[in-house]
């Protein structure tokens, strides 16, 4: 199997969410795992598929414009100062049939290893939260970066945390369907070293993931999706019906 490492692209929230979903649904090399890191055109927020818009809106700045519901679960994520990625595991890979916690653990172990390689004291949270500590926004994301109170402040099991402070560094959310398993992840940059080399991190993370998945890395370039299909999905993810349907 190969792990296709795709080029970095910069887009707004509906475009980024549409591209992640197309990588799950329409990738021309369906037997390959695929990974991409991507950037944001400006301040952006995403939130989990099952979240109610009435819960999401009060957590955002008043001037928030670039907002999109994800196809995966989890809570509200402020992408203003994060490092965002998507990973798709094909259906034929054993990890597709594993428990969600197993895929979550494997990816975050690779991520923590890449951070530790640059001196960030990262490790996985092994403590299971009690019922009294449970929060409705658990999932992809990191501690809030500002007064808006975006996202949750407590790490879930197998999130990546700072070894000393226990501050959450990274989280992820998943969607599984007949085509494969999509993981969308976010790393909160302020929780990492200010001198961290993110290009080196990207290379070390993908190399570690490839080893964990038993895959060889390839760089096939960005896939050519049908323009009409791609634009239709971007348009759908931009509509109030998609953003506010719950």
C-alpha angles and dihedrals in degrees: 000000000000132000105218109211107202128205122266115261131187120218145138124271100271091046094049093047092047092050092051091051092047089053086058098042109030109021109147092221100052095171092059127085110232133207133186137173114204141187134221126241091220141328107337141171132198131186138193124278095246097045118116114236090224088063094044101049098062090054094058131081113263091247096050109136109155101072131145139174112236125226087229127067131251135086141295115310126196106211095188094106107011139106108234130198143167128210126189120198113200119237094248094059115098090234090066090068095041124101115278090246090058095056089043091052095046094051094045093048088057091047094049090048091054090050094047089053087067096044101265107140094228128159140155121273106244098178118102112223118240122239091255090058097048116121128195094231097060116142136055115023148054140253115302115275096205147008094293090084092224116180130353129306102210125078120236123217112294094014113134112256139176108263095224106032096029088223112157114254103174144008137172144196132214144214122190124192139147091288099054146282121304120200120188114192139185131198117199103225097202089063090059131069113288089226094054113137103225095191090055089045090054092052095045093047094051091045091051092046091050091054092047091050095044090240139136117232119242131174105212097164127239113324120244107240120186107273095224093049093045094048093045091056092046089050091049092051089050096056126100087232090065098038096044105027093115 
